[in-house]
Amino acid sequence: MSRFLSLAAAPAFAAMAVLTGIVEIGSPAVICSMSASPLTGMVPMYALMSAFHAGPWLGRISG
């Protein structure tokens, strides 16, 4: 069971990044934001967390 638990993090964070990106598209905070950097906010954070937790998937794919 614990082997499969390590596989849950990356897809969960990827789904959170996609959902947050969809919700933030029409958000007034995005339109009125003072920072123009695409690296600020929750979407890049979730995407990075998904990438950092992709190790178990890469190990499983590589064999």
PDBQT receptor file of N, H, CA, C and O in Angstrom, charges set to zero:
ATOM      1  N   MET A   1       0.813  -1.201   0.000  1.00  0.00    +0.000 N 
ATOM      2  CA  MET A   1       0.000   0.000   0.000  1.00  0.00    +0.000 C 
ATOM      3  C   MET A   1       0.856   1.264   0.000  1.00  0.00    +0.000 C 
ATOM      4  O   MET A   1       0.526   2.231  -0.687  1.00  0.00    +0.000 OA
ATOM      5  N   SER A   2       1.948   1.269   0.760  1.00  0.00    +0.000 N 
ATOM      6  H   SER A   2       2.216   0.484   1.318  1.00  0.00    +0.000 HD
ATOM      7  CA  SER A   2       2.785   2.462   0.841  1.00  0.00    +0.000 C 
ATOM      8  C   SER A   2       3.501   2.743  -0.478  1.00  0.00    +0.000 C 
ATOM      9  O   SER A   2       3.831   3.894  -0.765  1.00  0.00    +0.000 OA
ATOM     10  N   ARG A   3       3.749   1.696  -1.295  1.00  0.00    +0.000 N 
ATOM     11  H   ARG A   3       3.481   0.761  -1.062  1.00  0.00    +0.000 HD
ATOM     12  CA  ARG A   3       4.374   1.923  -2.604  1.00  0.00    +0.000 C 
ATOM     13  C   ARG A   3       3.454   2.742  -3.505  1.00  0.00    +0.000 C 
ATOM     14  O   ARG A   3       3.915   3.597  -4.262  1.00  0.00    +0.000 OA
ATOM     15  N   PHE A   4       2.166   2.478  -3.420  1.00  0.00    +0.000 N 
ATOM     16  H   PHE A   4       1.792   1.783  -2.805  1.00  0.00    +0.000 HD
ATOM     17  CA  PHE A   4       1.213   3.187  -4.272  1.00  0.00    +0.000 C 
ATOM     18  C   PHE A   4       0.915   4.584  -3.750  1.00  0.00    +0.000 C 
ATOM     19  O   PHE A   4       0.516   5.456  -4.522  1.00  0.00    +0.000 OA
ATOM     20  N   LEU A   5       1.101   4.810  -2.466  1.00  0.00    +0.000 N 
ATOM     21  H   LEU A   5       1.425   4.102  -1.840  1.00  0.00    +0.000 HD
ATOM     22  CA  LEU A   5       0.876   6.132  -1.891  1.00  0.00    +0.000 C 
ATOM     23  C   LEU A   5       1.872   7.145  -2.432  1.00  0.00    +0.000 C 
ATOM     24  O   LEU A   5       1.533   8.314  -2.613  1.00  0.00    +0.000 OA
ATOM     25  N   SER A   6       3.100   6.705  -2.692  1.00  0.00    +0.000 N 
ATOM     26  H   SER A   6       3.376   5.755  -2.546  1.00  0.00    +0.000 HD
ATOM     27  CA  SER A   6       4.104   7.623  -3.242  1.00  0.00    +0.000 C 
ATOM     28  C   SER A   6       3.768   8.043  -4.669  1.00  0.00    +0.000 C 
ATOM     29  O   SER A   6       4.264   9.065  -5.143  1.00  0.00    +0.000 OA
ATOM     30  N   LEU A   7       2.935   7.271  -5.357  1.00  0.00    +0.000 N 
ATOM     31  H   LEU A   7       2.532   6.441  -4.972  1.00  0.00    +0.000 HD
ATOM     32  CA  LEU A   7       2.546   7.614  -6.724  1.00  0.00    +0.000 C 
ATOM     33  C   LEU A   7       1.406   8.635  -6.774  1.00  0.00    +0.000 C 
ATOM     34  O   LEU A   7       1.091   9.153  -7.846  1.00  0.00    +0.000 OA
ATOM     35  N   ALA A   8       0.791   8.926  -5.639  1.00  0.00    +0.000 N 
ATOM     36  H   ALA A   8       1.046   8.505  -4.769  1.00  0.00    +0.000 HD
ATOM     37  CA  ALA A   8      -0.374   9.804  -5.621  1.00  0.00    +0.000 C 
ATOM     38  C   ALA A   8      -0.024  11.287  -5.644  1.00  0.00    +0.000 C 
ATOM     39  O   ALA A   8      -0.845  12.100  -6.070  1.00  0.00    +0.000 OA
ATOM     40  N   ALA A   9       1.160  11.658  -5.202  1.00  0.00    +0.000 N 
ATOM     41  H   ALA A   9       1.827  10.998  -4.856  1.00  0.00    +0.000 HD
ATOM     42  CA  ALA A   9       1.493  13.074  -5.044  1.00  0.00    +0.000 C 
ATOM     43  C   ALA A   9       1.561  13.824  -6.377  1.00  0.00    +0.000 C 
ATOM     44  O   ALA A   9       0.924  14.866  -6.526  1.00  0.00    +0.000 OA
ATOM     45  N   ALA A  10       2.314  13.315  -7.334  1.00  0.00    +0.000 N 
ATOM     46  H   ALA A  10       2.832  12.468  -7.212  1.00  0.00    +0.000 HD
ATOM     47  CA  ALA A  10       2.518  14.037  -8.594  1.00  0.00    +0.000 C 
ATOM     48  C   ALA A  10       1.208  14.290  -9.350  1.00  0.00    +0.000 C 
ATOM     49  O   ALA A  10       0.980  15.426  -9.766  1.00  0.00    +0.000 OA
ATOM     50  N   PRO A  11       0.336  13.293  -9.550  1.00  0.00    +0.000 N 
ATOM     51  CA  PRO A  11      -0.914  13.588 -10.250  1.00  0.00    +0.000 C 
ATOM     52  C   PRO A  11      -1.831  14.516  -9.464  1.00  0.00    +0.000 C 
ATOM     53  O   PRO A  11      -2.565  15.310 -10.052  1.00  0.00    +0.000 OA
ATOM     54  N   ALA A  12      -1.792  14.421  -8.141  1.00  0.00    +0.000 N 
ATOM     55  H   ALA A  12      -1.196  13.776  -7.663  1.00  0.00    +0.000 HD
ATOM     56  CA  ALA A  12      -2.637  15.304  -7.332  1.00  0.00    +0.000 C 
ATOM     57  C   ALA A  12      -2.193  16.752  -7.487  1.00  0.00    +0.000 C 
ATOM     58  O   ALA A  12      -3.028  17.640  -7.659  1.00  0.00    +0.000 OA
ATOM     59  N   PHE A  13      -0.887  16.998  -7.430  1.00  0.00    +0.000 N 
ATOM     60  H   PHE A  13      -0.209  16.277  -7.290  1.00  0.00    +0.000 HD
ATOM     61  CA  PHE A  13      -0.393  18.365  -7.588  1.00  0.00    +0.000 C 
ATOM     62  C   PHE A  13      -0.602  18.869  -9.012  1.00  0.00    +0.000 C 
ATOM     63  O   PHE A  13      -0.887  20.051  -9.205  1.00  0.00    +0.000 OA
ATOM     64  N   ALA A  14      -0.468  17.999 -10.013  1.00  0.00    +0.000 N 
ATOM     65  H   ALA A  14      -0.237  17.039  -9.856  1.00  0.00    +0.000 HD
ATOM     66  CA  ALA A  14      -0.711  18.410 -11.395  1.00  0.00    +0.000 C 
ATOM     67  C   ALA A  14      -2.177  18.809 -11.586  1.00  0.00    +0.000 C 
ATOM     68  O   ALA A  14      -2.471  19.808 -12.242  1.00  0.00    +0.000 OA
ATOM     69  N   ALA A  15      -3.084  18.032 -11.016  1.00  0.00    +0.000 N 
ATOM     70  H   ALA A  15      -2.845  17.220 -10.483  1.00  0.00    +0.000 HD
ATOM     71  CA  ALA A  15      -4.507  18.368 -11.113  1.00  0.00    +0.000 C 
ATOM     72  C   ALA A  15      -4.810  19.676 -10.395  1.00  0.00    +0.000 C 
ATOM     73  O   ALA A  15      -5.611  20.476 -10.876  1.00  0.00    +0.000 OA
ATOM     74  N   MET A  16      -4.174  19.898  -9.246  1.00  0.00    +0.000 N 
ATOM     75  H   MET A  16      -3.523  19.248  -8.855  1.00  0.00    +0.000 HD
ATOM     76  CA  MET A  16      -4.383  21.153  -8.518  1.00  0.00    +0.000 C 
ATOM     77  C   MET A  16      -3.863  22.349  -9.325  1.00  0.00    +0.000 C 
ATOM     78  O   MET A  16      -4.471  23.419  -9.308  1.00  0.00    +0.000 OA
ATOM     79  N   ALA A  17      -2.733  22.168 -10.033  1.00  0.00    +0.000 N 
ATOM     80  H   ALA A  17      -2.239  21.298 -10.046  1.00  0.00    +0.000 HD
ATOM     81  CA  ALA A  17      -2.201  23.247 -10.861  1.00  0.00    +0.000 C 
ATOM     82  C   ALA A  17      -3.163  23.590 -11.992  1.00  0.00    +0.000 C 
ATOM     83  O   ALA A  17      -3.405  24.764 -12.272  1.00  0.00    +0.000 OA
ATOM     84  N   VAL A  18      -3.712  22.558 -12.643  1.00  0.00    +0.000 N 
ATOM     85  H   VAL A  18      -3.515  21.605 -12.415  1.00  0.00    +0.000 HD
ATOM     86  CA  VAL A  18      -4.650  22.791 -13.747  1.00  0.00    +0.000 C 
ATOM     87  C   VAL A  18      -5.925  23.471 -13.240  1.00  0.00    +0.000 C 
ATOM     88  O   VAL A  18      -6.391  24.449 -13.825  1.00  0.00    +0.000 OA
ATOM     89  N   LEU A  19      -6.472  22.950 -12.163  1.00  0.00    +0.000 N 
ATOM     90  H   LEU A  19      -6.094  22.156 -11.689  1.00  0.00    +0.000 HD
ATOM     91  CA  LEU A  19      -7.706  23.534 -11.625  1.00  0.00    +0.000 C 
ATOM     92  C   LEU A  19      -7.502  24.959 -11.135  1.00  0.00    +0.000 C 
ATOM     93  O   LEU A  19      -8.361  25.817 -11.342  1.00  0.00    +0.000 OA
ATOM     94  N   THR A  20      -6.380  25.215 -10.491  1.00  0.00    +0.000 N 
ATOM     95  H   THR A  20      -5.683  24.519 -10.323  1.00  0.00    +0.000 HD
ATOM     96  CA  THR A  20      -6.095  26.569 -10.026  1.00  0.00    +0.000 C 
ATOM     97  C   THR A  20      -5.903  27.504 -11.207  1.00  0.00    +0.000 C 
ATOM     98  O   THR A  20      -6.336  28.656 -11.161  1.00  0.00    +0.000 OA
ATOM     99  N   GLY A  21      -5.259  27.024 -12.262  1.00  0.00    +0.000 N 
ATOM    100  H   GLY A  21      -4.908  26.089 -12.299  1.00  0.00    +0.000 HD
ATOM    101  CA  GLY A  21      -5.075  27.846 -13.459  1.00  0.00    +0.000 C 
ATOM    102  C   GLY A  21      -6.397  28.193 -14.115  1.00  0.00    +0.000 C 
ATOM    103  O   GLY A  21      -6.573  29.311 -14.599  1.00  0.00    +0.000 OA
ATOM    104  N   ILE A  22      -7.320  27.261 -14.138  1.00  0.00    +0.000 N 
ATOM    105  H   ILE A  22      -7.177  26.352 -13.745  1.00  0.00    +0.000 HD
ATOM    106  CA  ILE A  22      -8.639  27.513 -14.723  1.00  0.00    +0.000 C 
ATOM    107  C   ILE A  22      -9.408  28.531 -13.888  1.00  0.00    +0.000 C 
ATOM    108  O   ILE A  22     -10.059  29.425 -14.429  1.00  0.00    +0.000 OA
ATOM    109  N   VAL A  23      -9.330  28.390 -12.579  1.00  0.00    +0.000 N 
ATOM    110  H   VAL A  23      -8.801  27.664 -12.140  1.00  0.00    +0.000 HD
ATOM    111  CA  VAL A  23     -10.067  29.291 -11.688  1.00  0.00    +0.000 C 
ATOM    112  C   VAL A  23      -9.467  30.687 -11.703  1.00  0.00    +0.000 C 
ATOM    113  O   VAL A  23     -10.204  31.668 -11.609  1.00  0.00    +0.000 OA
ATOM    114  N   GLU A  24      -8.147  30.803 -11.818  1.00  0.00    +0.000 N 
ATOM    115  H   GLU A  24      -7.548  30.006 -11.894  1.00  0.00    +0.000 HD
ATOM    116  CA  GLU A  24      -7.483  32.105 -11.745  1.00  0.00    +0.000 C 
ATOM    117  C   GLU A  24      -7.552  32.893 -13.050  1.00  0.00    +0.000 C 
ATOM    118  O   GLU A  24      -7.171  34.063 -13.060  1.00  0.00    +0.000 OA
ATOM    119  N   ILE A  25      -8.014  32.313 -14.134  1.00  0.00    +0.000 N 
ATOM    120  H   ILE A  25      -8.323  31.363 -14.125  1.00  0.00    +0.000 HD
ATOM    121  CA  ILE A  25      -8.014  33.019 -15.426  1.00  0.00    +0.000 C 
ATOM    122  C   ILE A  25      -8.861  34.289 -15.368  1.00  0.00    +0.000 C 
ATOM    123  O   ILE A  25      -8.415  35.338 -15.832  1.00  0.00    +0.000 OA
ATOM    124  N   GLY A  26     -10.045  34.221 -14.823  1.00  0.00    +0.000 N 
ATOM    125  H   GLY A  26     -10.408  33.369 -14.447  1.00  0.00    +0.000 HD
ATOM    126  CA  GLY A  26     -10.916  35.386 -14.772  1.00  0.00    +0.000 C 
ATOM    127  C   GLY A  26     -10.840  36.157 -13.475  1.00  0.00    +0.000 C 
ATOM    128  O   GLY A  26     -11.650  37.052 -13.231  1.00  0.00    +0.000 OA
ATOM    129  N   SER A  27      -9.882  35.821 -12.648  1.00  0.00    +0.000 N 
ATOM    130  H   SER A  27      -9.224  35.094 -12.846  1.00  0.00    +0.000 HD
ATOM    131  CA  SER A  27      -9.784  36.440 -11.334  1.00  0.00    +0.000 C 
ATOM    132  C   SER A  27      -9.335  37.900 -11.433  1.00  0.00    +0.000 C 
ATOM    133  O   SER A  27      -8.402  38.207 -12.175  1.00  0.00    +0.000 OA
ATOM    134  N   PRO A  28      -9.983  38.798 -10.698  1.00  0.00    +0.000 N 
ATOM    135  CA  PRO A  28      -9.551  40.196 -10.692  1.00  0.00    +0.000 C 
ATOM    136  C   PRO A  28      -8.142  40.365 -10.158  1.00  0.00    +0.000 C 
ATOM    137  O   PRO A  28      -7.459  41.319 -10.530  1.00  0.00    +0.000 OA
ATOM    138  N   ALA A  29      -7.690  39.471  -9.301  1.00  0.00    +0.000 N 
ATOM    139  H   ALA A  29      -8.244  38.695  -8.999  1.00  0.00    +0.000 HD
ATOM    140  CA  ALA A  29      -6.334  39.562  -8.758  1.00  0.00    +0.000 C 
ATOM    141  C   ALA A  29      -5.292  39.412  -9.862  1.00  0.00    +0.000 C 
ATOM    142  O   ALA A  29      -4.225  40.023  -9.796  1.00  0.00    +0.000 OA
ATOM    143  N   VAL A  30      -5.595  38.605 -10.875  1.00  0.00    +0.000 N 
ATOM    144  H   VAL A  30      -6.461  38.109 -10.929  1.00  0.00    +0.000 HD
ATOM    145  CA  VAL A  30      -4.666  38.434 -11.990  1.00  0.00    +0.000 C 
ATOM    146  C   VAL A  30      -4.643  39.691 -12.851  1.00  0.00    +0.000 C 
ATOM    147  O   VAL A  30      -3.579  40.122 -13.296  1.00  0.00    +0.000 OA
ATOM    148  N   ILE A  31      -5.788  40.267 -13.082  1.00  0.00    +0.000 N 
ATOM    149  H   ILE A  31      -6.652  39.917 -12.720  1.00  0.00    +0.000 HD
ATOM    150  CA  ILE A  31      -5.883  41.456 -13.928  1.00  0.00    +0.000 C 
ATOM    151  C   ILE A  31      -5.224  42.662 -13.265  1.00  0.00    +0.000 C 
ATOM    152  O   ILE A  31      -4.549  43.443 -13.935  1.00  0.00    +0.000 OA
ATOM    153  N   CYS A  32      -5.410  42.817 -11.973  1.00  0.00    +0.000 N 
ATOM    154  H   CYS A  32      -5.958  42.182 -11.429  1.00  0.00    +0.000 HD
ATOM    155  CA  CYS A  32      -4.906  43.983 -11.245  1.00  0.00    +0.000 C 
ATOM    156  C   CYS A  32      -3.570  43.725 -10.568  1.00  0.00    +0.000 C 
ATOM    157  O   CYS A  32      -3.141  44.516  -9.728  1.00  0.00    +0.000 OA
ATOM    158  N   SER A  33      -2.924  42.660 -10.911  1.00  0.00    +0.000 N 
ATOM    159  H   SER A  33      -3.272  42.017 -11.593  1.00  0.00    +0.000 HD
ATOM    160  CA  SER A  33      -1.688  42.294 -10.236  1.00  0.00    +0.000 C 
ATOM    161  C   SER A  33      -0.572  43.269 -10.566  1.00  0.00    +0.000 C 
ATOM    162  O   SER A  33      -0.420  43.696 -11.711  1.00  0.00    +0.000 OA
ATOM    163  N   MET A  34       0.197  43.613  -9.561  1.00  0.00    +0.000 N 
ATOM    164  H   MET A  34       0.074  43.267  -8.632  1.00  0.00    +0.000 HD
ATOM    165  CA  MET A  34       1.333  44.508  -9.757  1.00  0.00    +0.000 C 
ATOM    166  C   MET A  34       2.539  43.748 -10.317  1.00  0.00    +0.000 C 
ATOM    167  O   MET A  34       3.391  44.342 -10.977  1.00  0.00    +0.000 OA
ATOM    168  N   SER A  35       2.613  42.481 -10.066  1.00  0.00    +0.000 N 
ATOM    169  H   SER A  35       1.921  41.998  -9.530  1.00  0.00    +0.000 HD
ATOM    170  CA  SER A  35       3.758  41.708 -10.536  1.00  0.00    +0.000 C 
ATOM    171  C   SER A  35       3.414  41.065 -11.869  1.00  0.00    +0.000 C 
ATOM    172  O   SER A  35       2.364  40.440 -12.017  1.00  0.00    +0.000 OA
ATOM    173  N   ALA A  36       4.301  41.224 -12.829  1.00  0.00    +0.000 N 
ATOM    174  H   ALA A  36       5.154  41.732 -12.709  1.00  0.00    +0.000 HD
ATOM    175  CA  ALA A  36       4.069  40.671 -14.162  1.00  0.00    +0.000 C 
ATOM    176  C   ALA A  36       4.785  39.341 -14.352  1.00  0.00    +0.000 C 
ATOM    177  O   ALA A  36       4.757  38.779 -15.447  1.00  0.00    +0.000 OA
ATOM    178  N   SER A  37       5.421  38.834 -13.315  1.00  0.00    +0.000 N 
ATOM    179  H   SER A  37       5.443  39.290 -12.426  1.00  0.00    +0.000 HD
ATOM    180  CA  SER A  37       6.175  37.596 -13.425  1.00  0.00    +0.000 C 
ATOM    181  C   SER A  37       5.241  36.388 -13.483  1.00  0.00    +0.000 C 
ATOM    182  O   SER A  37       4.325  36.270 -12.670  1.00  0.00    +0.000 OA
ATOM    183  N   PRO A  38       5.471  35.498 -14.436  1.00  0.00    +0.000 N 
ATOM    184  CA  PRO A  38       4.649  34.282 -14.497  1.00  0.00    +0.000 C 
ATOM    185  C   PRO A  38       5.032  33.258 -13.423  1.00  0.00    +0.000 C 
ATOM    186  O   PRO A  38       4.374  32.226 -13.290  1.00  0.00    +0.000 OA
ATOM    187  N   LEU A  39       6.090  33.537 -12.660  1.00  0.00    +0.000 N 
ATOM    188  H   LEU A  39       6.624  34.375 -12.768  1.00  0.00    +0.000 HD
ATOM    189  CA  LEU A  39       6.545  32.588 -11.644  1.00  0.00    +0.000 C 
ATOM    190  C   LEU A  39       5.920  32.836 -10.280  1.00  0.00    +0.000 C 
ATOM    191  O   LEU A  39       6.260  32.151  -9.315  1.00  0.00    +0.000 OA
ATOM    192  N   THR A  40       5.016  33.799 -10.182  1.00  0.00    +0.000 N 
ATOM    193  H   THR A  40       4.739  34.355 -10.965  1.00  0.00    +0.000 HD
ATOM    194  CA  THR A  40       4.359  34.047  -8.907  1.00  0.00    +0.000 C 
ATOM    195  C   THR A  40       2.983  33.408  -8.929  1.00  0.00    +0.000 C 
ATOM    196  O   THR A  40       2.361  33.293  -9.986  1.00  0.00    +0.000 OA
ATOM    197  N   GLY A  41       2.519  33.001  -7.788  1.00  0.00    +0.000 N 
ATOM    198  H   GLY A  41       3.024  33.095  -6.930  1.00  0.00    +0.000 HD
ATOM    199  CA  GLY A  41       1.179  32.440  -7.692  1.00  0.00    +0.000 C 
ATOM    200  C   GLY A  41       1.189  30.960  -7.381  1.00  0.00    +0.000 C 
ATOM    201  O   GLY A  41       2.234  30.338  -7.193  1.00  0.00    +0.000 OA
ATOM    202  N   MET A  42      -0.011  30.425  -7.335  1.00  0.00    +0.000 N 
ATOM    203  H   MET A  42      -0.861  30.931  -7.488  1.00  0.00    +0.000 HD
ATOM    204  CA  MET A  42      -0.194  29.036  -6.935  1.00  0.00    +0.000 C 
ATOM    205  C   MET A  42       0.055  28.042  -8.066  1.00  0.00    +0.000 C 
ATOM    206  O   MET A  42       0.509  26.926  -7.815  1.00  0.00    +0.000 OA
ATOM    207  N   VAL A  43      -0.236  28.430  -9.306  1.00  0.00    +0.000 N 
ATOM    208  H   VAL A  43      -0.605  29.336  -9.511  1.00  0.00    +0.000 HD
ATOM    209  CA  VAL A  43      -0.076  27.496 -10.429  1.00  0.00    +0.000 C 
ATOM    210  C   VAL A  43       1.382  27.050 -10.589  1.00  0.00    +0.000 C 
ATOM    211  O   VAL A  43       1.630  25.849 -10.687  1.00  0.00    +0.000 OA
ATOM    212  N   PRO A  44       2.350  27.964 -10.618  1.00  0.00    +0.000 N 
ATOM    213  CA  PRO A  44       3.745  27.510 -10.719  1.00  0.00    +0.000 C 
ATOM    214  C   PRO A  44       4.188  26.686  -9.506  1.00  0.00    +0.000 C 
ATOM    215  O   PRO A  44       4.978  25.751  -9.641  1.00  0.00    +0.000 OA
ATOM    216  N   MET A  45       3.676  27.037  -8.323  1.00  0.00    +0.000 N 
ATOM    217  H   MET A  45       3.035  27.797  -8.214  1.00  0.00    +0.000 HD
ATOM    218  CA  MET A  45       4.038  26.278  -7.125  1.00  0.00    +0.000 C 
ATOM    219  C   MET A  45       3.557  24.832  -7.242  1.00  0.00    +0.000 C 
ATOM    220  O   MET A  45       4.316  23.903  -6.967  1.00  0.00    +0.000 OA
ATOM    221  N   TYR A  46       2.290  24.636  -7.653  1.00  0.00    +0.000 N 
ATOM    222  H   TYR A  46       1.674  25.391  -7.877  1.00  0.00    +0.000 HD
ATOM    223  CA  TYR A  46       1.765  23.281  -7.805  1.00  0.00    +0.000 C 
ATOM    224  C   TYR A  46       2.483  22.530  -8.916  1.00  0.00    +0.000 C 
ATOM    225  O   TYR A  46       2.720  21.328  -8.794  1.00  0.00    +0.000 OA
ATOM    226  N   ALA A  47       2.830  23.215  -9.992  1.00  0.00    +0.000 N 
ATOM    227  H   ALA A  47       2.637  24.191 -10.092  1.00  0.00    +0.000 HD
ATOM    228  CA  ALA A  47       3.549  22.560 -11.091  1.00  0.00    +0.000 C 
ATOM    229  C   ALA A  47       4.937  22.104 -10.633  1.00  0.00    +0.000 C 
ATOM    230  O   ALA A  47       5.369  21.000 -10.964  1.00  0.00    +0.000 OA
ATOM    231  N   LEU A  48       5.629  22.949  -9.875  1.00  0.00    +0.000 N 
ATOM    232  H   LEU A  48       5.278  23.846  -9.606  1.00  0.00    +0.000 HD
ATOM    233  CA  LEU A  48       6.936  22.559  -9.356  1.00  0.00    +0.000 C 
ATOM    234  C   LEU A  48       6.825  21.409  -8.357  1.00  0.00    +0.000 C 
ATOM    235  O   LEU A  48       7.655  20.499  -8.364  1.00  0.00    +0.000 OA
ATOM    236  N   MET A  49       5.818  21.443  -7.509  1.00  0.00    +0.000 N 
ATOM    237  H   MET A  49       5.144  22.182  -7.503  1.00  0.00    +0.000 HD
ATOM    238  CA  MET A  49       5.627  20.355  -6.557  1.00  0.00    +0.000 C 
ATOM    239  C   MET A  49       5.343  19.047  -7.290  1.00  0.00    +0.000 C 
ATOM    240  O   MET A  49       5.801  17.985  -6.868  1.00  0.00    +0.000 OA
ATOM    241  N   SER A  50       4.595  19.121  -8.379  1.00  0.00    +0.000 N 
ATOM    242  H   SER A  50       4.224  19.984  -8.722  1.00  0.00    +0.000 HD
ATOM    243  CA  SER A  50       4.320  17.936  -9.181  1.00  0.00    +0.000 C 
ATOM    244  C   SER A  50       5.608  17.401  -9.803  1.00  0.00    +0.000 C 
ATOM    245  O   SER A  50       5.834  16.191  -9.832  1.00  0.00    +0.000 OA
ATOM    246  N   ALA A  51       6.449  18.308 -10.301  1.00  0.00    +0.000 N 
ATOM    247  H   ALA A  51       6.265  19.291 -10.278  1.00  0.00    +0.000 HD
ATOM    248  CA  ALA A  51       7.722  17.885 -10.898  1.00  0.00    +0.000 C 
ATOM    249  C   ALA A  51       8.648  17.261  -9.851  1.00  0.00    +0.000 C 
ATOM    250  O   ALA A  51       9.304  16.256 -10.124  1.00  0.00    +0.000 OA
ATOM    251  N   PHE A  52       8.704  17.850  -8.663  1.00  0.00    +0.000 N 
ATOM    252  H   PHE A  52       8.172  18.667  -8.440  1.00  0.00    +0.000 HD
ATOM    253  CA  PHE A  52       9.574  17.318  -7.613  1.00  0.00    +0.000 C 
ATOM    254  C   PHE A  52       9.102  15.962  -7.097  1.00  0.00    +0.000 C 
ATOM    255  O   PHE A  52       9.915  15.165  -6.629  1.00  0.00    +0.000 OA
ATOM    256  N   HIS A  53       7.812  15.691  -7.176  1.00  0.00    +0.000 N 
ATOM    257  H   HIS A  53       7.152  16.338  -7.557  1.00  0.00    +0.000 HD
ATOM    258  CA  HIS A  53       7.281  14.420  -6.702  1.00  0.00    +0.000 C 
ATOM    259  C   HIS A  53       7.110  13.395  -7.826  1.00  0.00    +0.000 C 
ATOM    260  O   HIS A  53       6.470  12.364  -7.624  1.00  0.00    +0.000 OA
ATOM    261  N   ALA A  54       7.670  13.664  -8.996  1.00  0.00    +0.000 N 
ATOM    262  H   ALA A  54       8.190  14.502  -9.161  1.00  0.00    +0.000 HD
ATOM    263  CA  ALA A  54       7.543  12.751 -10.134  1.00  0.00    +0.000 C 
ATOM    264  C   ALA A  54       8.541  11.593 -10.083  1.00  0.00    +0.000 C 
ATOM    265  O   ALA A  54       8.484  10.706 -10.934  1.00  0.00    +0.000 OA
ATOM    266  N   GLY A  55       9.436  11.579  -9.123  1.00  0.00    +0.000 N 
ATOM    267  H   GLY A  55       9.482  12.300  -8.431  1.00  0.00    +0.000 HD
ATOM    268  CA  GLY A  55      10.451  10.535  -9.012  1.00  0.00    +0.000 C 
ATOM    269  C   GLY A  55       9.906   9.119  -9.014  1.00  0.00    +0.000 C 
ATOM    270  O   GLY A  55      10.397   8.289  -9.779  1.00  0.00    +0.000 OA
ATOM    271  N   PRO A  56       8.902   8.800  -8.185  1.00  0.00    +0.000 N 
ATOM    272  CA  PRO A  56       8.362   7.433  -8.211  1.00  0.00    +0.000 C 
ATOM    273  C   PRO A  56       7.779   7.040  -9.566  1.00  0.00    +0.000 C 
ATOM    274  O   PRO A  56       7.881   5.882  -9.973  1.00  0.00    +0.000 OA
ATOM    275  N   TRP A  57       7.170   7.996 -10.264  1.00  0.00    +0.000 N 
ATOM    276  H   TRP A  57       7.088   8.936  -9.933  1.00  0.00    +0.000 HD
ATOM    277  CA  TRP A  57       6.620   7.696 -11.592  1.00  0.00    +0.000 C 
ATOM    278  C   TRP A  57       7.750   7.436 -12.590  1.00  0.00    +0.000 C 
ATOM    279  O   TRP A  57       7.667   6.511 -13.398  1.00  0.00    +0.000 OA
ATOM    280  N   LEU A  58       8.797   8.247 -12.532  1.00  0.00    +0.000 N 
ATOM    281  H   LEU A  58       8.865   8.999 -11.875  1.00  0.00    +0.000 HD
ATOM    282  CA  LEU A  58       9.911   8.051 -13.449  1.00  0.00    +0.000 C 
ATOM    283  C   LEU A  58      10.622   6.723 -13.192  1.00  0.00    +0.000 C 
ATOM    284  O   LEU A  58      11.045   6.045 -14.128  1.00  0.00    +0.000 OA
ATOM    285  N   GLY A  59      10.748   6.360 -11.925  1.00  0.00    +0.000 N 
ATOM    286  H   GLY A  59      10.405   6.910 -11.164  1.00  0.00    +0.000 HD
ATOM    287  CA  GLY A  59      11.339   5.064 -11.599  1.00  0.00    +0.000 C 
ATOM    288  C   GLY A  59      10.491   3.901 -12.076  1.00  0.00    +0.000 C 
ATOM    289  O   GLY A  59      11.017   2.887 -12.536  1.00  0.00    +0.000 OA
ATOM    290  N   ARG A  60       9.195   4.045 -11.967  1.00  0.00    +0.000 N 
ATOM    291  H   ARG A  60       8.768   4.869 -11.593  1.00  0.00    +0.000 HD
ATOM    292  CA  ARG A  60       8.280   2.988 -12.406  1.00  0.00    +0.000 C 
ATOM    293  C   ARG A  60       8.281   2.856 -13.931  1.00  0.00    +0.000 C 
ATOM    294  O   ARG A  60       8.219   1.749 -14.465  1.00  0.00    +0.000 OA
ATOM    295  N   ILE A  61       8.354   4.002 -14.628  1.00  0.00    +0.000 N 
ATOM    296  H   ILE A  61       8.405   4.901 -14.194  1.00  0.00    +0.000 HD
ATOM    297  CA  ILE A  61       8.349   3.991 -16.096  1.00  0.00    +0.000 C 
ATOM    298  C   ILE A  61       9.649   3.406 -16.640  1.00  0.00    +0.000 C 
ATOM    299  O   ILE A  61       9.635   2.631 -17.596  1.00  0.00    +0.000 OA
ATOM    300  N   SER A  62      10.788   3.786 -16.021  1.00  0.00    +0.000 N 
ATOM    301  H   SER A  62      10.799   4.416 -15.244  1.00  0.00    +0.000 HD
ATOM    302  CA  SER A  62      12.076   3.330 -16.521  1.00  0.00    +0.000 C 
ATOM    303  C   SER A  62      12.343   1.847 -16.260  1.00  0.00    +0.000 C 
ATOM    304  O   SER A  62      13.246   1.256 -16.851  1.00  0.00    +0.000 OA
ATOM    305  N   GLY A  63      11.562   1.267 -15.386  1.00  0.00    +0.000 N 
ATOM    306  H   GLY A  63      10.829   1.748 -14.905  1.00  0.00    +0.000 HD
ATOM    307  CA  GLY A  63      11.675  -0.163 -15.257  1.00  0.00    +0.000 C 
ATOM    308  C   GLY A  63      12.064  -0.621 -13.908  1.00  0.00    +0.000 C 
ATOM    309  O   GLY A  63      12.192  -1.823 -13.677  1.00  0.00    +0.000 OA
TER     310      GLY A  63
